[in-house]
């Protein structure tokens, strides 16, 4: 008597997972709508506002100049050299 395989094919398993995910997503969207209707102050801002705020934040970031980077490099080299000499004296 041959054994019958009860395993699902990968395609079928993926199809079932996708349909489950779609159902969950629809439920979550319905919950979001219900929450936003109940508490309008919690509603998410539209995408345009999000994009503008991200753009403002990225504009504010300052880049380090080459001279500043070189100065930091020299300070750190001195710092680690001092640490190495202090460590070798302790031994």
Secondary structure in CASP SS format (residue, H / E / C, confidence):
PFRMAT SS
TARGET T0000
AUTHOR 0000-0000-0000
METHOD secondary structure of the structure
MODEL  1
X C 1.00
X C 1.00
X C 1.00
X C 1.00
X C 1.00
X C 1.00
X C 1.00
X C 1.00
X C 1.00
X H 1.00
X H 1.00
X H 1.00
X H 1.00
X H 1.00
X H 1.00
X H 1.00
X H 1.00
X H 1.00
X H 1.00
X H 1.00
X H 1.00
X H 1.00
X H 1.00
X H 1.00
X H 1.00
X H 1.00
X H 1.00
X H 1.00
X H 1.00
X H 1.00
X H 1.00
X H 1.00
X H 1.00
X H 1.00
X H 1.00
X H 1.00
X H 1.00
X H 1.00
X C 1.00
X H 1.00
X H 1.00
X H 1.00
X C 1.00
X C 1.00
X C 1.00
X C 1.00
X H 1.00
X H 1.00
X H 1.00
X H 1.00
X H 1.00
X H 1.00
X H 1.00
X H 1.00
X H 1.00
X H 1.00
X H 1.00
X H 1.00
X H 1.00
X H 1.00
X C 1.00
X C 1.00
X C 1.00
X C 1.00
X C 1.00
X H 1.00
X H 1.00
X H 1.00
X H 1.00
X H 1.00
X H 1.00
X H 1.00
X H 1.00
X H 1.00
X H 1.00
X H 1.00
X H 1.00
X H 1.00
X H 1.00
X H 1.00
X H 1.00
X H 1.00
X H 1.00
X H 1.00
X H 1.00
X H 1.00
X H 1.00
X H 1.00
X H 1.00
X H 1.00
X C 1.00
END
